[in-house]
Amino acid sequence: MDNLIEKITDPVCIVFLLEIIFSQKKIISKSQILCLDKNSMFLKNKLINRCKTILITNNDSIKHCNLNYFINPYKITSFILRFGDLSQSLSFFQDLEVQQIIVSELSILSNSIIEILDKISKTFLEEEKRIIFLINNYYHVVLLLSGFEEKSSLYQIYAKNLKEAIESYILFNNYHLLPIIVTYYNKLRFIIKMNSHN
């Protein structure tokens, strides 16, 4: 059993296995077969530990990765989507005790993801592209977690970051459009003034 669990590398798969155990535990508790209950608890703990190990390993990998690996926008987007899938799968999870354990590890991973998104965004030479990059990646997570606002603590974090990135984009465009607007306004005033003299 240990060897099989060690081969699992997908935390989403573990979350679904834990959900099956949680459902089975309800049935077992009614039958009052203690040996089956102990076995399900043993398996549950093994899976929780494996999930924590995967998330910690992923977090370490992100913290020490070469940014050049993520320069290709498709790679970082696929990574963000996978993170969104995991966050979404936890929203379906009914075992609150296990959910809290995994969410605490997931929150640490989330912080590292936000940090690396910020680092990657700073590699863009143009401010507009930097902001668009952040909007795009925050949006993916928010979209996947839409409908789970109350269940997912991560939704609030990414929704806030998305809102701030959109506001930055609006300010950026307004800042660059303002001189053009002022120029046209001054030209218009000049034309009106000239016409009034005629």
Salt bridges, closest charged atoms under 4 A:
ASP2 OD1 - LYS46 NZ 3.42
GLU6 OE1 - ARG50 NH1 3.69
ASP10 OD2 - ARG82 NH2 2.50
ASP85 OD2 - ARG82 NH1 3.20
ASP95 OD2 - LYS44 NZ 3.24
GLU97 OE1 - LYS44 NZ 3.52
GLU115 OE1 - LYS63 NZ 3.68
ASP118 OD2 - LYS122 NZ 3.09
GLU126 OE2 - LYS129 NZ 3.83
GLU127 OE2 - ARG130 NH2 3.17
GLU164 OE2 - LYS160 NZ 2.91
GLU167 OE2 - LYS163 NZ 2.90
